[in-house]
Amino acid sequence: MEISGKIPPIKISAYMNNVQEKKKIDGPTEHDPKSVFKEDKVDISRTAREVKKARAQLNNVPDIREEKVAGVKNEIDNGTYRIDGKKIAFNMMRESLIDEIV
């Protein structure tokens, strides 16, 4: 047996014509992409919808509470602004404990 590097030319057009003729006679097959219609569908989870709603609400909240800043500025200007060291220490400890738990 002898194997040569020559490959006989393939008649693709003749093959395609045969396939087209068969489709005309037999009708569309299950594998014909034109005969099968699939619809893409996206299903968003309830959690994702809630996150989207929360983000929209957060976008409506200003980054700076102007009335709070104005109040603190007035207290500083009047000399009535007092810092409660115990309250600050308590909040720092609380945040530290929460961070360890989470």
C-alpha positions in Angstrom: 0.0 0.0 0.0 1.3 3.4 -0.9 0.3 6.6 0.8 1.0 9.8 -1.0 0.6 13.4 0.1 -1.9 14.0 -2.6 -5.5 14.4 -1.5 -8.1 14.3 -4.2 -10.1 17.5 -4.5 -13.3 17.5 -2.6 -16.4 18.8 -4.3 -17.9 20.9 -1.5 -20.3 22.7 -3.8 -21.7 19.3 -5.0 -22.1 18.2 -1.4 -23.8 21.4 -0.4 -26.2 21.1 -3.4 -27.1 17.6 -2.2 -27.8 18.8 1.3 -30.0 21.6 0.0 -31.9 19.3 -2.2 -32.5 16.8 0.7 -33.8 19.7 2.8 -36.3 20.6 0.1 -37.5 17.0 -0.1 -37.5 16.1 3.6 -38.2 19.5 5.2 -36.3 21.0 8.1 -34.6 18.7 10.6 -34.2 19.0 14.3 -30.6 20.1 13.8 -31.3 22.8 11.3 -30.7 26.1 13.2 -33.4 27.8 11.2 -36.0 25.4 12.3 -35.2 25.6 16.1 -35.9 28.9 17.8 -34.5 29.4 21.2 -35.1 32.4 23.4 -32.6 33.9 25.7 -33.9 34.4 29.2 -32.4 36.2 32.2 -33.7 35.5 35.6 -32.6 37.9 38.3 -32.7 36.5 41.9 -34.7 38.2 44.6 -31.5 39.2 46.4 -30.1 40.8 43.3 -33.3 42.8 42.9 -33.1 43.9 46.5 -29.4 44.9 46.1 -30.3 47.0 43.0 -33.1 48.7 44.9 -30.8 49.5 47.8 -28.1 50.9 45.5 -30.7 53.2 43.9 -31.8 54.4 47.3 -28.2 55.0 48.4 -27.6 57.0 45.2 -30.3 59.4 46.4 -28.6 60.0 49.8 -26.2 62.9 49.8 -22.5 62.1 50.7 -22.4 65.0 53.2 -25.2 66.0 55.6 -25.0 69.7 55.2 -27.2 70.4 58.2 -25.0 68.3 60.5 -21.8 69.9 59.3 -23.3 73.4 59.8 -24.3 72.5 63.3 -20.9 71.3 64.2 -19.3 74.4 62.7 -21.5 76.6 64.7 -20.6 74.7 67.9 -16.9 75.1 67.1 -17.3 78.8 66.4 -19.2 79.4 69.6 -16.8 77.3 71.7 -19.5 74.9 72.8 -18.3 71.8 70.8 -17.3 69.1 73.4 -15.6 65.8 72.7 -16.7 62.9 74.9 -13.6 60.7 75.2 -15.6 57.9 76.9 -18.1 57.8 74.1 -15.3 57.7 71.5 -13.5 54.9 73.3 -16.8 53.0 73.7 -17.5 53.2 70.0 -14.0 52.2 69.0 -14.2 49.1 71.2 -17.7 48.3 69.8 -16.4 48.6 66.2 -13.4 46.4 67.1 -15.6 43.7 68.6 -18.0 43.8 65.6 -15.0 43.5 63.2 -13.8 40.4 65.0 -17.2 38.7 65.0 -17.8 39.4 61.3 
